[in-house]
């Protein structure tokens, strides 16, 4: 799918595994670290004289490797940095008899819309346990992004991440930064850049005036850098497009960006402790090249959704379209965010021994990762599995172990491309006309079932980048008492992919008819992922496991036919948080013992039909989530489950998916790990079978 997305088997996930993790390195300065695209995100140290040392440094003392930060590692980093924040605060405390425990640690992103991009991308890796955002919704109009401040905070993580809309160095900026320098509780990290708006004719377009103002700001930033991390982002190059006279893309161009970047470096190097970040430039340059390689990105589509619905800062068009000349694409920024996390986290996290991962094990291929009778979850190694024998007796771990690949947006795209090629082959093998080659317009994945399947559907989509995404309906509506129960279609012409959710909580005639139609049609879904158990447990729906077994047996006959040409996966229901409720409440109808009973019925019934696979290997993750509900009582606050407004429902960040009082929906972090299992199961064999030891 492109230079930034196409990984394939050449990605060799274990490249540079013999190199140490980058610690005590300045990863932000491209004069010290050189980006090597052949190894993904990977750096070679250069000499202090700015002369690149020999490439053989790959194997020498001047190379290191980046960690791939996930939600779990990001949380570990935040916890570690908070402990460091406590130490720093107490070292600065003049009262030796008083221990200061800060209520929160603050990261500040200050600047224009480019910094706002980094702010949102930084937050993408932080899970929502108890997130609060101020303002709750970021409004916009059709012509411009709303320019205002934003605050993201989590009491559980003791973290506040703020965005300050300050596109110009003015008195307001000087006053705010001065207040930070004087107050005892300073931000832990200050990340800023205020360059591009100074290039506009409306604002003087004078690099000498910019140098003067930056010099004044630099003095205060230098004071702050004595106790806070201060990082200045040099502006990325931009896509060169000619526009109307006085248009922003004539005021701002790459040559001028370079000029202002040099002014920034020359000015700020006079103030100790202020670091310049420009090591992400090769990523931006790669994005610019991709705009030439993929003309699909240059369609004259509307930059903003013309509606009053919620503005999504990550998926909106300007952050994915090359016609938005100044904002670097989100995939490149995701890589840059990895650099930032590695830089601010790795040195503090060395005690985590990141080099002790089981990297010597082969990638899991040709394995059934979905069945916990074959794979055992080992929490001591993160997401890591040991195979067990067909007689259900665990075999020695050494000979029967493999490791999971950590799927990212890039690897997910590579997987989709690989599966599409397989889909083409399967379609043509089933074609009776040997003289005709069928090129399907799209590959379809279907998620069918109740709200638990809907959770899995949205989590699956989280890893797929939005190149040209279309969603039908465009927004999912809700009311205050329940989720909107309806079908959803997600499609991408560029990826040739359609991912559908079918709201079918009960096995009924409608389900039988729909699945029967798939079995009869030539272009069948590539993947069918379903589960319809919990609603059968409700009193109002009969609460009869014998009736459920009968209906599932009828459905299984058709699913068995589909499994001859499609992947069919049945999700056994996860255990639930046990809460007592009013008589006839859902949490008295549905409990873990009954869930287990229905799961056994599903397994006994569906094992009679060849090709239908049961997924229950995610249960340890759900069990861990349930335990966390006891460990973290903060999650049991009697807060409203639903956002009381007419704003669109956000299926990932809504309270029910992260609050233990929503007893039936497993938390989003556990589901994100379960989604990793699913990607590994459906992708690895196609992507890595020829390179198992990689």
N, C-alpha and C positions, 0 to 999 in steps of 0.2 A: 504493500500500500504506500510505499514511499520510503525515502531515506531515513526518516525519523521513526517510521512505524514498522518497517519490514525487517524482522529479526531473523526468523527461520532457524533452521538447524545451524546455520553458520554463526548464530549468536553464541553458541557454546556457553551455556550459562556458567560454566566453571572456569572460563578464561580468568587468568590472573589469580587463581585460588591459592597459589603458593606465595602471593605477595601479602604483606601485612596490611591491615586496615589503616587508612589514613588517620593518624592522630598527631596532634601538635604540628599540623601543616596549615598553611594559609591557602586554602583551596579557592579562595575568591579572586586571587590575583593571577591573571593569565601570564604575567611575567615570571611567575614561579611554577605554575602548573600548566601543562599543555594538554589539550583535549585530544584523545586518540579515538576517532570514530570506529576504527576496526575492532575495538574492544567494548563498544558501548560507552557507558560513562566510566572513564578510566583515565588516570592522570600520571604523567611522568614529571618528576621534579626537574627544575632547571637551576642553574647556578645563580649565585647572588650577583654575578656580573651580567645577568640576563642572557647569557649564552646557553643555549640548550645543550645539555650533556648528551653523550652518545645514546642512541636508541637502545643499546644493550642494557641501559639502565632499567629496562623492563625487569631484568633479573638481578639488578644490583641494588645498592642502598638508597637509590634516589627514585624509587617507584613505590606506589601503594595503590590500594584498591578502595573503591567506595562501597559502602553498605547500601543495600536497597531498602530504604525506609518504608515501612508499612504502618498501619494504624497502631499495631502493638508496639513497634519500636519507637514510634513518635511519642506514645504515652510514656514509655520507659525513659525516653530523653527528657520529657517535660518533668517527670518526677525527679530525675537526677539534677536537672538545672535548678529546680526549686530548692533542693537541698543546698546547692551551691549558693543560691540567692540568700538563703538563711545565713550561711556562713559569712558571706560578704557583708550583709546588713549588720551582723553582730561584731564583725571586725571593725566596722566604722562606728560602732556604738561606744560612747565615752563612759558609760556606766557599766563597769565590769560585773556588777551584781545583778544586772538585768539581762535576761535573754529575750530577744525580740523574735517573735514568730509571725512573719508577715501573713496577712490574710490572703494575699495573692501576689503573683509575679506578673509583671506587665511587659508585653512586647508591643512596640509601636511602629507602625508603618506610616510614614508621612511623605506626601508628595502628590503627584498627578495621577492620571489614570493608569500609567504603567506600574506604579507602585501599588495601585488598587488591584491590578491583575495579580501581582505577587502576593498580596494580602490574601486574596481568595484562594489562590493555589496553595499557599501555606496551610490554610485552614482545611483544605481537602483531606489531609492526612490525619486530622485530629478527630477521633470518634465523638459522637454526640451522646454523652451520658446525661448531662443536665444543662445543656447549652441554653444560654439566653443571649439574644441579639438585640441591640438597641441602635436604631429603631428596629422594631420587629420585622418590618418589610421595607426594602429599599425601593422607593418609588422612582418612576422615570416618566418622561414624555417622549414623543415620537422622534424628536430631533437631537436629543442629547441625553447622556447618562446623568442621573441625578448626582450633583456634586455636593456631597455632604459627608460628615463624619460617621463612622460605624464602630460599634463596640461588640465584641464577642467575648463571653465570659463563661467559665465553668467553676462552680464552687467545689466540685469533686476534685478537679485537677488543680485547683487554686491558681487559675490562669486567666488573665485578661489579654486579649489581642485586639489592639485598636488600630483603626485606619483614620488618619487625619488628612482631609482634603485640603492640601496647601500647595497649589501648583507654582507659586511664585515665592521667592525669598522676600518677605516684606516685614513690616513691624509686628504683625500678628505672629509670624513664625519666630521672630527674635524674642518676643515676649514669652511665648509658650516654651521654647527651648531654655530660656533663662530661668523660668519657674522650675523646670525639671532639675536644672543644675543646682538650684538652691534648696530644694525640698529633700528631706532625709530619705524618703522612699522613692528612689529613682527607678525609671524603667530598666529592666534587665537588658533588653535589646532595643536599640533604636535603628531603624532601617529606613533610609530616606533617599530621595532624589528629586530635585526641583530644577530641572534643566530645560526640558523641551518647551515649556510655555514662555521662557525667556527668549526663545528663538523667533517667536511670532512678531510680526510687524506691529500688531496692536500693543505689544508690551515692550517696544523699543528695539528689539532685534539687535542688541549691542553686547557682544561678548565681554567688552571692557567693563560695562556696568555690572554684568553678571559676576565677573571676577571680584569686583569691589564688594558686592553684597555677600558673596560666598566667603570672602575673607573675614568679614565681620561675623558671619554665622560660625565660621570655623573656630574662632576663639572660644565660643561657648561650647561647641561640640567637643573641643579638645578637653575642656574641664570635665564634661560629662564622661568622656572616654576613660577617665581615671577610675571610674567605678561602674560604668555600663559598657556594653559592647555597642559601638557605633559603626555602622556600615553604610557607605554611600554607594548606591548603584549607578555606575556609569551607564548611560543610555545605550540600548541596543540599536544596531543598524536597522533600517526600515526598508520596506518594499518601495521601490522607486516607480511611482506612477505620476504622470503629468495630469494636473488638474486645472481648474479655472484660475485666472489671475487673482492673486490674494488668497487662494485656497491654502489650507494648512499644509497640503502636500507640496506646495511651492515654497512656503516659508521654512518647512522642516524637511531636510534631506540628509542622506548619510554623511556627506562631506561636512555639513555643518554640525551634525551630531558628533562626528569625530573631533571637530574643532572644540566644541564645548566640553567634551570628555577630557581632552588634554588640559583645558583650563581648570577643570575640576581636580584632576590629578596634581597639577603643578601647585594649585592653591592649597589643597587639603594636606599635602605631604609635609607642609610646614607645621602641622599640629599633631603632636604625638597621639597615637592610639586610634586615630580615625582610619578605617580600612576601606579601600576601594574594591568594589566587586565588578570585575569585567570578564571573569573566566567563563561566563555564560554566552559570550559573544559568538563562539563557533556554533552554538545551538541555534541562535537567531539567524546566523548566516545560512545554516542548513535549511531552516524554515523558508528563508527567502528563495533559496534554490528550488525547494519543493513547490513554490508558487509558480515557477516556470514549468516544472516537470508535470504538474497536475493542473491543467487548465480548468478542470471541473470546479476548482476553488474560486475561479474568477467569474462565476455566474453573477449577473446583475440582480441579485436577490436583495430583498429589503433587509437592512441591517438589524432593525428592531421589530419585534412582534407588534403589529398594529392592534393593540387591544389594551384593556385596562387591567389585564391579569398580571400576576406577580412577575417581576423582573428577575430573571435568573442570571447572576453575573458570570457564571461559568459557561453556560451553554448558549448564551446569546450569540447571534450571528457575527458581530464584529470580531469576536475573539477567535473565530474559526475561518473567516473569509479573508483572502489576500487583498481584497479591495479595501479593507480596513488597514491602511498602509502603515500605521504606527504601532499597532498592537500585535506583538509576536504571538504566533499560534499556541494553543494550549498544550499540545504535546511537547513542544520545545520548552515551554515554561514548566511543565511537570518535571522534565529532566533538570532544569535549573533549580527547581525547588529541592530536588534530591541533593544537589551540590550544597545548597544552603543548610539543609538538615545535617549533612555530613560535617560541614564546617563547624557549626555551633554545638553539635552533640558529641561527636566521636571522642574528642579528647577527654570529656567528662565521663564518658561511658566505658572507658577502657577496662574498668573492673568487671564489665559484663562479659569479658573474654569472647568478643565476637568471632575470633579465629578458631574457636573450638566447635563450630558447626560440623555436622556429619557430612563434610563435603566429599569424602572418599566414596560414599555410596552412590550407586547408579540412580539415574532418574527412573521413576516408576513408569514403565511402559508394559503393555500387555497384561495389566493387572486390573482386577475389579476393586477399585478403591472405594466403591459405594457400599460394599457389604462388610459389616463389622465382624462377621464370622471369618472373613479372610484377612482383614487388616485391623490391627489394634493401635489405637491412638496412644502415643507416648508423650505426655505433657512436658516431660523434662527436656525434650528436644524441640519444643514448639510443635508445628504441624509436621508430624513424622510418623511413619507407619512401619510396623513389622508384620510380615506375612505369617499366616497360620496355615496348617495343613488342611487338606480336604476332609480329614477325619475329625476336624475341629480341635485337634490337639496342637498347641503352639509348638512350632519347630524351633530349633536353635536360631536366635536372632541374627547371628553373624552371617549365615548363608541365605537368609530369606528376608533381607531388608532392602528398602529402597527409599528414596527421598522425593519429596514434592518440589516442583518448580514454583516459585513465587510469581504468579501471573500479575502482570501490569497491563496498562492499556496497550502498550506496544505488542507484548506477547499475545494478548487477546486478539488483536487484529491479525497477527500472523496465524494464529489458530483458525480464525474464521476464514482467511484466505485458503488455508490448507484443507479445511473441511469442505469448502466450496468445490475445490478440485476433486475431492473424493465424491462429492454429491454428483458432479458431472459424470464421473466414471460409472457410478452406480446407476444413474439414469440411463446411460447408453448401454450398459450391460443388460438392462431390462427391456431395451428397445428391440423389437422384432425386425426392424428395417435396418439391415447392416449397412446400407448405402446412405443412411441419414444420421448425421451427428446432431445430437440434441444439446443445446447450450441453454440451461435453465436461466430465466431472468432473475431468479432469486432462490435462496435457500431459506427454509422456514423452520424456526424452532417454536414449539407450542408449549406453554405452561397452562395447565387446566386444573381447576380445583377451587378451593376456598381461600380465605385470607392468608393462610400460611404459605400456600403456593404463590400468592400475589407477593408476599414478602420476598420469596426466593427469586421471583421474576424481576423485581426492582433491583435486588442485590446483584443479580446476574448482569443487568444492564449497566450497573455502576462502572464496570471495567471497560465498557465499549465507548470509545471517544465519539463525539458528535462531529462528523464531517458534514453531513447533509441530512441529518435526522429529521424524520417526519413522524409525529405521534398523532394517532387518532383514538379518542378525541384529543385535541391539543392540550387540554388541561383536565385533570380528574377532579370533579366536583365532589363535595361532601356535605353532609349536614352535621349537626352537633352530636347526634346520638349513634351514628354508625358510619362506617366507610361507605362510599358509593360502590355499589356492587354492579359492575359492568365490565364489558370487554375492553381491552386496550390493544392497539397495534403499534409497534415501533418498527420503522423500516429505514433502510439506507440504500440508495441506488449505488453509491460508490462501493459499499461493502457487499452488495448483492445479497442483503440479509433482511429478513422479516422475523421479528420476535413478537409473538402474540401471547396475550393472556386471555383466557376464557374463564369467566366467572361461572363455575358449575360446582356448587357445594355438595350436590347430591347426585347419586347415580340414578338417572331417570331416563325417560324416553328421548328427551332432547340430547342427552349425552350419547346414548346408543346410536341415534341417528347421525350425529356429527362424526363420531368415530367411524361409523360404518361408511360414511361418504369418503373419509380419508382412505379407508381400505380399498375402496372401489376406484378412486381416481388415480391417473397415472403419475401425477406429480404429488407425491406424498410428503408430509413434513419430514425433515431430516432427523429431528429430535422431538419426542413427545414426553413431557415431564408432567406427571399428574399425581393427585391424591385427593380423595373425597371420602374422608372418614369422620371428622369431628361432628359435622352437622347430622350425621346418622346417629350420633350418640344423644342428641337432644330429645327430650320427652315429646316435644311437639312434632318430631319427625319419626316417632316410633320407638326409638331407643331399643332396638332389637338387633343384636349382632347376628342372629340367624337370618333375618331378612337382608342384612347387609351382605352376608356371605353369598346368598342367592343372587343378589343383583351384581355383585362383583364377579361371580362366576360367569354370568351372562356377558358382562363387559370383557372379561378376560379372554373369551373366545375370539372376539374381534381384535383385541390388542395383540393376541398371539399372531394373527394374520399380519397385522401391521409390523410386528417385530421382525418379520422376514426381510423387510427392506428399510425399516426405520429403527432408530434407537428408541426404545420405550423404557422409561424409568419411572417406577412408582416410589414416592417418598413415604416411608413409614413416618407416622406423626412423632414429633419430639415430645418428651415429657413436659409437664407444665409446672408452674409455680402454684403450690397448694395454698389457696386462700378460701376461707369460709365466707359464704354469702347468704343472701336471703333464700328461703325455700323456692325452688324452681329457677333459681339463678343459674346462669350458664356455668359458673364455677362449682355448682353442685352436680349438674348434669355431666360435666366433663372433668375427669381427674386422671392422674397418671396411671392408676391401676386399670381403669377402663381403656385408656389410650393403649396400654400394653396389650390388653385383651384383643382390641381391634387390630392392632399391628400383627398379632399372631394369626388372626383370621386372614388378613391380607396375604401374609407370607404363605400360609398353608394353601390358600386358594390359587394364588398367581403362580406358584411353583409348578402347577400342572400345565402351564402354557409356556412353551419354549421361547426364549429370547426376551422375556419380560424381566427386568432387573429391579431388585429391591434396594433402595438407598436407606441405610440406617447407620452408616459409619459416622454421621454427624452428631449422633446422640451424646457422646462425651462432651461435645462443645455446649450443647443445650444444658447438660447436667452441670457443667462448670458455671454457666450463666445463672442457673437456679441457686447454686451455692453463693455466687456473688451477691445475690439479692439478700442473703442473710448477712454477708460480710459488710456490705455497704448499705446501712439503713437509710442513707440519704435518698436512695432510689425509691423509698416507700412513702415519700411525702404525698399528702393528699392534694396533689395538684390536679387541675383539670386535664383530662386525657386529651381533649381536642382543643384546638385553637378556636376560641369563641369569636369568630369573625366570618365575614363572607369571602375572605381571601382564599386562594386555591389551596387545596390539601397537598402537602408535601409528603409523599409516601415513605421517604427514607428518614426524615428528621422529625416526623410527628411523634408526640409523646408516647403513644401506645407502643411504639416499637422500641422504646428505651426505658420504659417505666415498669418496674416489677408488679405494680398493681394491675397492669394488663397481663393477666396470668397466663394467657394462652400463646401470645406472640413472643417468640424468643428474641433476645436482644440483638441489636444490629451488629455488634462486634463479633459475637458468636456466629451469626449468619454470614458475615464477611469471610470468616475462616472456612465455613461450610462451602461457600461459593468457590473458594480456592480448591477444595477437594473436587467439586464438580468440574471445574475447568481442567484440572489435572487428569481426571478420568476420561473426559471426552476428547481432550486435545493431545495428551502426551504420546500416545501410541502412533498417531498420525505424524507428529512433529519430530519425535526423537527415536523412533524404532530403529533407524539406521545408524544411530549414534548414541547407544544406550549409556556408555560410560562417560558421556560428556556432562 
